[in-house]
Amino acid sequence: MSEEQSVTGKKRRTGAEIEQIVREYESSGLNRSQFCRQQDLTLGVLNRYLRLLATSGSGGSGDGLVAVELAGQKLGGERSASSGLAVVWRGVAGSQ
Protein backbone atom coordinates (compact mmCIF):
# COMPACT_ATOMS: atom_id res chain seq x y z
CA MET A 1 0.00 0.00 0.00
CA SER A 2 1.37 3.43 -0.87
CA GLU A 3 1.91 6.11 1.73
CA GLU A 4 -0.88 8.22 0.22
CA GLN A 5 -3.36 5.34 0.39
CA SER A 6 -2.48 4.58 4.00
CA VAL A 7 -2.92 8.21 5.05
CA THR A 8 -6.25 8.83 3.31
CA GLY A 9 -7.59 5.27 3.44
CA LYS A 10 -9.03 5.70 -0.08
CA LYS A 11 -8.47 3.32 -2.97
CA ARG A 12 -8.80 4.31 -6.61
CA ARG A 13 -10.57 1.72 -8.70
CA THR A 14 -9.88 1.09 -12.35
CA GLY A 15 -12.60 1.42 -14.97
CA ALA A 16 -12.80 -2.37 -15.17
CA GLU A 17 -13.30 -2.62 -11.39
CA ILE A 18 -16.03 0.03 -11.50
CA GLU A 19 -17.79 -1.77 -14.33
CA GLN A 20 -17.58 -5.06 -12.41
CA ILE A 21 -19.12 -3.48 -9.29
CA VAL A 22 -21.99 -2.01 -11.33
CA ARG A 23 -22.62 -5.33 -13.12
CA GLU A 24 -22.61 -7.15 -9.77
CA TYR A 25 -25.12 -4.65 -8.40
CA GLU A 26 -27.37 -5.01 -11.46
CA SER A 27 -27.38 -8.81 -11.22
CA SER A 28 -27.63 -8.98 -7.41
CA GLY A 29 -31.36 -8.34 -7.12
CA LEU A 30 -30.65 -6.13 -4.10
CA ASN A 31 -31.59 -2.51 -3.70
CA ARG A 32 -28.77 0.04 -3.57
CA SER A 33 -28.63 0.26 0.21
CA GLN A 34 -28.51 -3.52 0.67
CA PHE A 35 -25.82 -3.92 -1.97
CA CYS A 36 -23.71 -1.15 -0.45
CA ARG A 37 -23.88 -2.73 3.00
CA GLN A 38 -22.94 -6.11 1.56
CA GLN A 39 -19.99 -4.71 -0.45
CA ASP A 40 -18.87 -2.14 2.15
CA LEU A 41 -19.50 0.77 -0.22
CA THR A 42 -21.15 4.08 0.45
CA LEU A 43 -24.36 4.86 -1.41
CA GLY A 44 -22.71 7.94 -2.93
CA VAL A 45 -19.89 5.86 -4.40
CA LEU A 46 -22.31 3.37 -5.98
CA ASN A 47 -24.44 6.21 -7.36
CA ARG A 48 -21.33 7.84 -8.87
CA TYR A 49 -20.29 4.53 -10.46
CA LEU A 50 -23.78 4.03 -11.90
CA ARG A 51 -23.71 7.55 -13.41
CA LEU A 52 -20.21 7.03 -14.79
CA LEU A 53 -21.17 3.82 -16.51
CA ALA A 54 -24.44 5.27 -17.84
CA THR A 55 -22.68 8.28 -19.38
CA SER A 56 -19.87 6.21 -20.87
CA GLY A 57 -22.15 3.85 -22.78
CA SER A 58 -21.18 0.28 -22.05
CA GLY A 59 -18.10 1.23 -20.12
CA GLY A 60 -15.81 0.76 -23.11
CA SER A 61 -14.00 3.77 -24.51
CA GLY A 62 -15.78 6.28 -22.29
CA ASP A 63 -17.14 8.47 -25.09
CA GLY A 64 -20.47 6.65 -25.45
CA LEU A 65 -19.94 6.02 -29.17
CA VAL A 66 -20.07 2.65 -30.85
CA ALA A 67 -18.45 1.86 -34.19
CA VAL A 68 -20.80 0.52 -36.86
CA GLU A 69 -20.30 -0.95 -40.30
CA LEU A 70 -22.82 -0.73 -43.11
CA ALA A 71 -22.91 -4.08 -44.89
CA GLY A 72 -23.72 -4.26 -48.58
CA GLN A 73 -22.96 -0.59 -49.28
CA LYS A 74 -20.39 0.40 -51.87
CA LEU A 75 -18.63 3.71 -51.46
CA GLY A 76 -19.67 6.19 -54.14
CA GLY A 77 -22.55 3.98 -55.18
CA GLU A 78 -26.15 5.01 -55.65
CA ARG A 79 -27.99 5.75 -52.45
CA SER A 80 -31.34 4.19 -51.70
CA ALA A 81 -34.18 5.86 -49.80
CA SER A 82 -33.41 3.81 -46.69
CA SER A 83 -30.04 2.67 -45.42
CA GLY A 84 -31.47 0.15 -42.97
CA LEU A 85 -29.54 1.77 -40.15
CA ALA A 86 -31.25 2.20 -36.79
CA VAL A 87 -29.83 4.31 -33.98
CA VAL A 88 -30.73 3.27 -30.43
CA TRP A 89 -30.03 5.76 -27.69
CA ARG A 90 -29.16 4.25 -24.31
CA GLY A 91 -30.33 6.95 -21.95
CA VAL A 92 -30.33 7.10 -18.19
CA ALA A 93 -33.25 5.22 -16.62
CA GLY A 94 -36.12 7.51 -15.66
CA SER A 95 -35.06 10.37 -17.94
CA GLN A 96 -37.66 9.72 -20.63
C-alpha positions, 0 to 999 in steps of 0.5 A: 500500500502506498503512503498516500493510500495509508494516510487517506484510506481511499483506494482508486478503482480502475474502470474495469473494477467500477464496471464489475461493481456495477454489473454485480449490483445489477445482477444482485437483485438487491436494492442500492442500500442492501448492496452497499452494506454487503460490499462495504460501499457508500451509497454515494460511491455506488451512485457515482459509479452508476452515473459514470457507466451510464454516461460512458455507454457500455463502459468501453472507450468512455465516449459513449460512441459505438463503431458501426459498419454498413454491410452491402454498401459500396462507397460512391454507389447510388444511395437508396431511400433507406439505409437500414440503419437504426440508432438506439439511444441508451439513456439514463433510466427515468429520464424519458 
